[in-house]
């Protein structure tokens, strides 16, 4: 199970997908299966969580890679793209950000256990600030005793993702607009599955290839 | 979204499959996710599909699937579709399975003649498959039902026992539903029956039921690339 606390020394990615009605859980499960059976065996994969919005319209993937080089190497393998091509054929990509600028806010660890609920918001500040400044502003505004959140800033500083593990009514995402402005996207999600790095000696098992039907290739 | 419920009842006469998959602790979770994903993305959209409840044990080497189709004809028609069978060779290359086709003989609960699995991420069951004596299947079933009734009444954790029968192959399948994950397993022992398979203490992973009106399947092709198992030296 994916658990995060503190600052990052890896590369974290958020992929927000808009799906057909009620297809979010399906997309999340499909990606989770591909990650469990194949992707997690790629060098440098660390962890991933797959979430679906309560409304069924949005799927959210949160992935951790060891470093940018590992992610680049993974992207060069065909297995990395097989399920992504299918997912992207069925969805619209609403937001993608990979970055090493991320941190948890609040005392609690963020645990992506199945069934955990999160509020997720994407901000695109009018006047982007550097990562340390944005983090200081958020720390000053969020009541860290009562909220536990995860914040990530895109490498180019143009967007910030805030994932709050509290109930949506009291979440840090409700506090953040005073600092970050109105969110570009906001919804409530539930964790469908969480994938960890293979245990020692564990080798890939499921041998299959995924392709789009010939009419779509 | 998250329509994860299944109703088990004698009255609705569904065609029920009980599948116990034995893999190993390193690939069990992958098989579970593969089957659940394939069901959610494609299989549930086939005509006549009702539900599948997926279960897995703590060590991840045993998976249970409780499958409901409207009729045997619907299942047979689904089996001919690529969306149904493309993932099966992948699973067969990793694990062995005991598959049984049943009807629901009795649902033994405290207050109803039906049982609802889900919704939520919880649920604990024991699955047991038994060979019945061909000479007198009904008598053996009656003894199982009496046992199940007594067990459910005396047990604090047993919320329901569902007795299934396959009269063609003289098999019975028992699904013991517990309301506490820490409860001891309960197994039927009878001098006239032998045990074919057993899946100890399974936790429900999810239940996938028939799609709503706006739900659409995903379209893709899955090709097994596993080397076929060979026999001999």
Contacts between the chains, C-beta under 8 A, distances in Angstrom:
chain1	res1	chain2	res2	distance
A	20	B	214	7.7
A	20	B	216	5.5
A	21	B	214	4.1
A	21	B	215	7.4
A	22	B	1	5.0
A	22	B	211	7.9
A	22	B	212	6.2
A	22	B	214	5.5
A	22	B	215	5.0
A	23	B	215	6.9
A	23	B	216	6.7
A	23	B	218	7.7
A	24	B	1	6.8
A	25	B	1	5.9
A	25	B	2	6.2
A	25	B	40	6.8
A	26	B	37	8.0
A	26	B	40	4.7
A	26	B	41	5.3
A	26	B	215	8.0
A	26	B	218	6.5
A	27	B	218	7.8
A	29	B	33	7.2
A	29	B	36	6.0
A	29	B	37	4.7
A	29	B	40	5.1
A	29	B	41	7.5
A	30	B	37	4.9
A	30	B	40	7.4
A	30	B	41	5.4
A	30	B	218	6.6
A	32	B	33	5.9
A	32	B	37	7.2
A	33	B	30	7.7
A	33	B	33	4.1
A	33	B	34	5.2
A	33	B	36	7.3
A	33	B	37	3.7
A	33	B	38	8.0
A	36	B	29	6.1
A	36	B	30	5.0
A	36	B	33	4.8
A	37	B	30	4.5
A	37	B	33	6.9
A	37	B	34	6.0
A	52	B	1	7.1
A	52	B	2	7.8
A	54	B	1	7.0
A	55	B	1	7.1
A	56	B	1	3.4
A	86	B	218	6.8
A	86	B	220	4.5
A	89	B	219	7.8
A	89	B	220	8.0
A	90	B	218	5.4
A	90	B	219	7.7
A	114	B	121	5.6
A	115	B	120	7.7
A	115	B	121	4.2
A	190	B	2	7.4
A	193	B	33	6.9
A	199	B	26	7.3
A	202	B	26	5.0
A	203	B	26	8.0
A	205	B	26	7.1
A	205	B	27	4.1
A	205	B	30	5.9
A	205	B	94	5.5
A	206	B	27	7.2
A	206	B	30	5.4
A	206	B	31	7.5
A	206	B	34	6.0
A	206	B	90	5.5
A	206	B	94	6.6
A	207	B	90	6.7
A	207	B	93	6.6
A	207	B	224	6.6
A	207	B	225	4.5
A	207	B	226	3.9
A	207	B	227	7.8
A	208	B	87	7.4
A	208	B	90	4.8
A	208	B	222	5.4
A	208	B	223	6.2
A	208	B	224	5.4
A	208	B	225	5.8
A	208	B	226	7.6
A	209	B	222	7.4
A	209	B	223	4.7
A	209	B	225	5.6
A	210	B	220	5.6
A	210	B	221	7.2
A	210	B	222	5.8
A	211	B	220	6.6
A	211	B	221	4.9
A	211	B	223	7.3
A	212	B	219	7.3
A	212	B	220	5.8
A	212	B	221	7.3
A	213	B	219	5.5
A	213	B	220	6.9
A	213	B	221	6.0
A	216	B	219	7.3
